[in-house]
Amino acid sequence: MKVIICGAGQVGWQIAKHLSGERNDVTVVDNKPELVRRAADTLDVQGITGHASYPDILDRAGARDADMIIAATYSDEVNMVTCQVAHSVFAVPRKIARLRAQSYLTAIYSDLYRRDHMPIDVVISPEREVAEAALRRLAAPAAFDTESFLGGKAMLLGIQLDEECPVLNTPLRQLTDLFQTLRAIVVGVRRGKRLFAPEPGDQLFADDQIYVMTHVDDRARTFEIFGKSVKRQERVVIIGGGNVGLAVAKALEGQTERLRAKVIEKNRDIAERAADSLERTIVLHGDGLNMELLAEAGVDRADALLAVTDDDKTNLLASVRAKQAGVGMTVALVNDPTLLPLMEPLEIDAYINPRATTVSSILRHIRHGRVRGVYSIGDAEAEVIEAQVLSTSPMAGKRIRDIDFPEGVLVGALMKDDKVIRPLGETLIEEGDVVVVFALAADVPEVERLFQVSIDFF
């Protein structure tokens, strides 16, 4: 399939990496030569330097016979015009645009922009994706990372183990025997700087960060087994009243179980807009790093603090200060993946990576057939892939123990006829099953081969 990706930033680069790795014909367009060079030098893609919305640039990129265009530049206007030109001039069949401005999103989602006038097949809103990720973090306060799979029936939980974990020094195969009805599997372990897929004989130790795939109904029990208490959130302080913070606050107001939230916003205009948009949420105008303001917001009595400003360092420092003041847990929005190693020494409980959530959302919308979803872990160190087994897959008709998976790959969940089960060695993989696997980055190409030789998008 021929794909044009407009924008070679973090999101565009990751999408290009995924699609080019699956032997698609990918061309990357950006007006910054250094970003184009980076993509062309490190990935199996073609690079075009220029403005993505210009017809001559799209023509050079091969728009006349392209199957799809993904507009993921930093400008909403460029992304919309790019899709319009791709539609009107080149008749590109499928067009995806990343849009940030709330005004555009409101108009598009309210159907003021008809497809004939603004021909965008899929709109991706990073702020909405991040807001949903933040709500998932708040719903699973004991996890530092979460993601949903299998239509919301399974979840990936990132859990930091401490000395109180009751299953430390226990081989993982014994956990299967001890908790036979638990539909959960440890698929990844980060020990120090190393991330690996564990063997059945491996043990878990304090300070390990583990990734567990669990049935959503077994989430609470999974936390308890690994030594984490499950407490309902009642008070939340949100630092940042922009699109993300406002979306989270609105969602919390709409929940059936009452949750008290307070928002701190430094910009007066944004704070006033948030106050006008919210009904029961208190909005405070001021600096989220100010200890007196944090005290006024009652951060010492809050169950969680969510720092979602547009500045990574502010989010990190606000989380540290809130933790010093006594907040139960902290969740920080972090765009720069090189800052993620600071989470543990700064004692920040969880983070949200906008790049990973946006990339996963785009891949979910463009992939149909075998690959239904991809979630990137850490700084693209590993992926959790959800895919359907087709008749041509080398896995079809085999038991899991007989499939030649690489060492860095584990099957975490399996859905047969809409029922999620815990995969065991004797489990038979059949055509139509949906499988969720954890794979280290180096092993992703082999996982792709095992699912299907060719890829079917739309």
N, C-alpha and C positions, 0 to 999 in steps of 0.2 A: 504494500500500500504506500502511496506517496503522500507525505505529510509535510506541510510548511508550518514551522513554529516561529512566530514573530515575538521577539524578545528573548535575549540570551542571558537574562539574569538567573537568579537561583532557581526559580520555578521553571523557566524555559529550559535551562540546562538539564534539570532533572528529568523533565518530560522527554527531552531529546535523548538522554541516556537510556531511558526505558525503551523507547520506541526503536531507536537504532540498534539496541541490543537484541531486538526481536526481528532483525533483518528487514526492517522497513526502509523505504527510501525517504530520508529525512533531510530537509533543508532548513537551516536556522538563519533568520534575518534579524539584524540589529544595526542601529546607527552608530554603535561604538565598535571600532575595529578590534580593540583588545578583547572584547567579549566574543566576537565572531571567531577570532584566532584561537581563543581558548577552546571553544566548542569544536572547531575543525581539527585542532591538534590532538585533542584528548578523546574525541568520539568519532564514530564512523558516520559523519554527517558532512553535508556541503554547507558552506558559509557564504552569505551575501551581506555586504555592508551597505546600509541605506535605510531610508525611512520606510517602515513596513506598509504604510498606507498608500504609498505612491504606486500607481499602476505599472510603471516601467520596472520598478524593483520587484513587485510580485511576479511580473512576467519573467524576469531573469531567474526568479526562484522556482519557476515551473508551475505557476498557478493554472495554466491552460489545461493541464492534465492532472492536477492535484485532486486527491480524494478528500482531503480535510485540511482546514487551516485552523490553527490555535493561536489566538491573539492574546499574548500574555506580557505585553510591554507595561511600563509603569504609568502610561497615560490611558485613562478611560476613553478619551476622545479618539486617540489613535487606534485603539482596539475596535471601537465601533465602526470607524471609517474603514478600517482594514476589512472587516467582515462585509461591509456594504460594497466595497470595491470588488472583493472576492466573489460576491454574489452577482452583482450587476454586470461586471466586465468579463469575469472568467467563469461564472456559473459553477463555482466550487460547491460540491454537494453538501458538505457538512462544515459548519462554522461554529467555533467555540470562542467566547470572549470572557476575559477576566475584567470585572468592573468593581470599583471600590465606592464611588460616590453614592451616597444614600438617595439623592434625588433621582439619579438614573435608575437605580434599583427599584425605587418606589413606582416610577412610571412604567417600567418594564413588567414588574410583577402585578401591577394593577391593570395590565393589558392596554395601557394607553399607546404603547408602541406595538402596532400590529406587525406580524412577521413580514408583510409586504413592504412595510416602511423601514423596519430595522431587522434585517434578515440574520438573526443570531439564533442558532439552534439550541445552544446551551449557554446560560450565563453562570459564571462562577464568581461568587462573592467571597473573597478571603475573609472579610470581617464576619460574615455569617458562619463560615466554616469554623473560624476560630471561636466564635461565641458558642457554637454547638460543642466544640471540643472542651471549652471551659465548663460548660454545664455537665459534661461527662465526668470531668475531674471532680467537680463538686459532688456528683452523685456517688463517686467512689473515692472518698477522702483518704483512704489508706493506700491508694495507688499513686505512683509518681507519673504513670503513663497509662492511658486507656485508649482502646479503639474497638468499635463494634464490627462484627462479621456475621455472615449467614443471616442477613436480614434482621439483625438485632438479637438473634437467638444465642449468639456466642460473643464473648468479650476477651480481648487481650488485656491483661492487667500487669503493669510493672510494679513490683513489690520490693521494697528495701528490707532485707532481713536484719534483725537485731538480736541481741543476746537472749531475749525472751522468747524467741521463736521455738516452739516445742519440737520441731522436726529437724533441728540442726544435727549434723553428723549422721544422718539416716540416709542409706542408699535410696535413690529414687525408685528402684524397683520395689522396695519395701513399702513405699507410700501407696503404690497401686494395690498391694495386698491389704494394707491397713484401712484404706478408704475405698473399698471396692465399688461403692455406689457413687463416688464423687466423679463428676464429669469434668475433670480438670487435668491438664498435663503441663509440666514445666518444659517449655520449648527452648528457652534461652537463658543463659547465665552470664552476667558481667562480673568478673572478679578482678579487681584492680582496673587495669586498662584493657583487659582481654575480654572479648565477647565470644561465647562459644555455645554450640548446641550440646547439651549434656548427654552422656551415656547412661544406661540403666544403673550402672554401678557407682556413678558419681554421687558425692555427698554435697550437701549445702552447708555453708558456713556463715557466721555473723559477718555483716557488711556486704554480703553478696547482693547484687541487684538481679532479681529473677523476672522473667517474662512468663506468665502463665496464661494458657488458653483455657477458658472455662465456659460452661453453659451459663447463661445469664441467671437462671434460677439457682445456681450453685455459687453465685458470687459471694454472698455473705459467709457461707461455710468455708469457701476457699480462703478468705481473709483470716478467719478464725484459726484454720489449720496452720497458717504461716505466722501466727502470733499477732495479728492486727485486729483491733477492736472496731466494730462497725457502729458508728454513732450518727444519728440523724442530724443534719446540719440545721441549725435554727437561726444563727446570726452570721451574716457575711458582710465584709467590708470590701468594696470594689474601688481600686485606685485607677482612675481613668474613666471619664464619662463620654468618650468618643463613641464611634459606631459599635465597637466591640462591647465596651462596658455598658452602654445603653441597651444593646440587644440582650445581654445577660440579665440586666436588671428587669427588663420587661418580661423575659421568660420566667424569672423567679416570681414576679408578681402574678403571673398567670397560673402558677402551680396550685394544685388543690390543697397541698399541705402548706400552711402559712410559714413563710421564711422572712425574717427581718433583714433588710439590706440597706446599707448606706453607701453612697457614692462620693468620692473625693475627686474633684477636678480642678486643675490649676488655671485653665483658661476660663475667664468669666462668661464669654459668649457661649461656649460649649456647655458650661455648667448650667446656665439659664435654659438652654435648649433641653438639656436632660431633665431639669426640674419641671419644665412645662410638659414633657412627654410622659413622665411617670406619675402614678397616682399615690402609692403608699410609700415610696422610697424617698428617704431623706437625702438631699444632695448638698454637700458642703463645698464651698469654693475655697481653694487653697492648695498648698504644696503637700503632696502625699508623703514627702520625706520629713515633714515637720512633726516632731514627737507630740507637741501640744495638740495639733489637729488630729493626729492618730488617737490620742487619748480622748478627745472630744467625740470621735466617731465610735468610741467604745471598743477599740481593737483588743484590749486586754480581756474582754468578755466574749469576743467573737470566736466562732468555730473555725472560720476560714477567712483569709485575705486573698483576694484575686487582684494581681497587679497587671493591668493590660493597657498601659500607656504606649505611645509609639516610640519610646526610648528604652532599650534593653537595660541600660545601666540604672535608670530610675526604677525599673521593675525589680531588678535584683536588690538594690539598696533598700527600697521600700519593704521588700519581703524580709530582709535581714532585720530592719528596725521593728517591724511588726512582730517578728519572732521574739525579739528581745523584750517587747512589751507584753508578751504572753499570749499571742494568738494561737489557736489550736493548730492550724496548718496554713501553709502558704503555697500559692500557685503563681508562677511568673511567666509572662509572655516573653519568649526569647527568640529573636530572629537570627542572631549570629550563632551558628552551630559550634564555633570555637569557644563559646562561653559555657557550653553545657557541662564540661568537667568541673565548673565552679559550683554546681548545684549541691553536691555532697558536702564540701568543706564549708559552704555558707549555710548549710542546714536548711536549704529550700526544699520543700517536700515534693513539689511537682512542677512541671513546666509544660508550656504549649509551644510547639514549633509551627509557626504559620506556613512555612514552606512545605513541611510534611503533610499538613492537613490539606493545603491547596493542591499539591501534586496528587495526593490520594483521591481527592474529589474529581479532578480532571480525568484521571485514569478510570475511575468508576463510570464516568459519563461516556467515555469514548470506547470502552471495551465491552463487547458483548460476545456471547459464545463462551469460550473456555475460561478466559481470565475475567473475573468479576470485580476484583478489587486488589489494591496493593497498598501496604502501609510501610513507610520507611522508618527504621529504628536508628536512633542516634544520628550521627553524621553520615547517613547512607551506608552504615556498616552492615546492616542486614535488612531483609524485607519479609513481611508476612503477606503471603499471596493466597487469595481465595480464587479457586478455579473449578470449572466443571469438567468432569472426565468424559471425553468423547470416545466413540468406538475405536478411533485410530490411535488413541493414547497407549503408549507402552505399559501403562499401569492397569488398564482395563482387564478385568478377569484375573487379577493377581491378588494374593494376600499381601498385607503390608510388609510382613517379614521377608517376602520373596522379591520385593522391589529393590533395585540397586540404587538406593538413595546415597548421595554424597555424605560425608561425615558431618558436614555443617547443615544438614537438613533434618527436620523432624515434622511429622504430621501432628497437628495440634487439635483438629476437630474434623468431623465428618458428618455430612447431612445426607440421609437417605430418605427419599419421599417426604421431605419437609420435617423429618425428625432428626434432631442433632444427637449424635452418640459419641462416646469416647472411643477413639480408635485404639485397637490393640493389635498385637502382632498377627493374630489369626484373622483379623477383620478383612473381608473380601471387598476389594475396590471394584465397583461395577460402573458400566456406562450410565451416565446421568447423575452419579454421585457428585456432590460438591465438597471439595477437600480444601482445608486451610493448612498451609505449611509454613514453617519458619525456615528461612534460608539465609545463610551468610552471603554477603555480596558476591563473593567469588563463585558461589554455587548456583546463583540464580539462572544462568544460561542452561545448566543441566536440568533444573526444575522445569524451565520452559519446554525443554525437549521432552521430558517425561509426560507433560500434560498434552502436548499436541505439536506436531512438526510445523504446521502452518497456523497462522493467527487469523481469527475471524473478528473483525471489528463491528461493522454495522451492515 
